Amino acid sequence: MAAYNRGMRGLVILSHGQESGPDATKVTTLALVAERLGWSSERPDYRGIQSPLARRDLLLSRMRSASGQVVLVGSSMGAYVSGLASLEHPVAGLFLLAPPISLGEEWPRFDLASVPCAIVHGWRDELIPADDVVAFSKTRSLALHLVDDEHRLARHVDACAAWFRQFLDAIR
């Protein structure tokens, strides 16, 4: 986990999925992209924290301690908590992978702040129907990259990195 340094473009906080960790392939790859572009990055460790709201609270604590602009990246459950956190603390943008649009009646409905946002989702996602993500993205006119892949987007890590590079380049 890189420490935030003054003089950099800002801080990218990358949140891993429910069954993953801070060293997962996607968040590690995207952290390297951010750092090469002059951003600092952090990857909170949510392992052992089952509640999405507790994960959101951990993310918010990291966001509040940052100076400068913050970009949130989230994969699956990490996308869900990133969206919720963006409603409570200013962010410069959101880059979301396989976001769960609904976790059920017991959790808040997925939503996000009105900031630049790009989503990557697999057509064959076995956990989160692509149609739900398309409908969500359409109502908000969000950038959406749909790929022939499953929930983990394992075959599209390089494509995600390229889209993330473009996304960060557009944030000033």
Secondary structure, DSSP 8 states (H G I E B T S, - for coil): -----TTSS-EEEEE--TT--TT-HHHHHHHHHHHHTT-EEE----TT---HHHHHHHHHHHHHT--S-EEEEEETHHHHHHHHHHTTS--SEEEEES--S---TTS------SS-EEEEEETT-SSS-HHHHHHHHHHHT-EEEEES--TT-GGGHHHHHHHHHHHHHH--
